[in-house]
Amino acid sequence: MIMKVLFVFSILLSLIFIGIGVNQFVESKTVLEQQLVPVKIAVSTTPLSAPFIIAEKLSLFDKYNVRVNLYPTRGGHQCFKMLMNGDVDLATSSESVVMFNSFLRSDFSVLASFAESDNDLKVLSLESASISEPHLLKGKSVGMVKSSASEYFIYAYMIITGNNMVDFNHVYMEPKDLGPALLSGEVDAISVWEPFGYQLNKEYGEQIRQFNTKGTHNLSFNLITKKSLVDINLKQYVNVLAAISEAETFITSYPDKTKVMVSDYLNIPMSELEWGWDDYIFRLSLSNVLLSNLQTQARWAIASGAVTKQRMPDFRLLIDSQALDILEHADKAL
């Protein structure tokens, strides 16, 4: 009898250990699978995306144990679309893209800002049009990219120069079409980001008039994800930010090496990259400045009729500091 009891007990004990082993195997396999599945990031093809370019070039994503696939994309507005369509896990965009889309949906989050510039956007016209001052845009057609920093910027410029009552026709198009539209006379002026401004100035030189817009608006570039992905990918997102942080340290320490790598990745001449390089600030942050900028732009969007909804979104619900907080606490611990 005792032998039978011992026999049954030994079988039960064996089954318990087997179960534990299976669970550990499944858990390990799950973690391994998570590490093997790449984080897909839509990255706008602008020098403002330099931290992601450098992180890839220096294999910093590998260093922080996260696989990343970058998807170069024309404009933050298109990066945002890819995110919402489920094509990528993360996207880079200006805060204006965040603001415009916040009136349409609330299922996305800003994880961090990683770059800034007060001179990335330009207002351009043709010398032959004799539009040399903002008030001369009255009744004219201005090309811009809808629901982007390009759209907000032209209005911000008019407000700051005291011309907020000047009416002009806004013509929406993709960024690549703005230059040809200006040259053909389809529009009288354009609001456009780099490197399109540089390319027009270089190729058509004396035909292009550039308005004095430096300091009009401090654009930020941000890392965005869907809210539903944050908890699932939090560890990977922390590692992505860790790689970006180290990349930004490299950018500050080795600007010449950085420019070579960014120029090569974006396939643009060094002269084009250096055109606005000194205007860029690369740093990870998630401060009240971003919140204030979003609220300011939203108030303008409502007042100007750029959006149909009259109630301002609560931008605090769109800012998710979890990943950045974990990274900063880890840095302090070290």
WOMO-V509608 format. One record per helix or strand of 3 or more residues. SS is the DSSP state (H for helix, E for strand). FROM is the first residue (numbers start at 1). LEN is the number of residues. If there is no record, write none. Layout:
ss=SS from=FROM len=LEN
ss=SS from=FROM len=LEN
This chain:
ss=H from=2 len=35
ss=E from=39 len=6
ss=H from=47 len=11
ss=H from=60 len=4
ss=E from=68 len=6
ss=H from=76 len=9
ss=E from=90 len=5
ss=H from=95 len=8
ss=E from=108 len=10
ss=E from=121 len=6
ss=H from=127 len=3
ss=H from=134 len=4
ss=E from=141 len=4
ss=H from=149 len=12
ss=E from=169 len=4
ss=H from=175 len=10
ss=E from=189 len=5
ss=H from=196 len=12
ss=E from=208 len=3
ss=E from=219 len=8
ss=H from=227 len=27
ss=H from=255 len=12
ss=H from=270 len=5
ss=H from=277 len=3
ss=E from=280 len=6
ss=H from=288 len=17
ss=H from=315 len=4
ss=H from=322 len=12
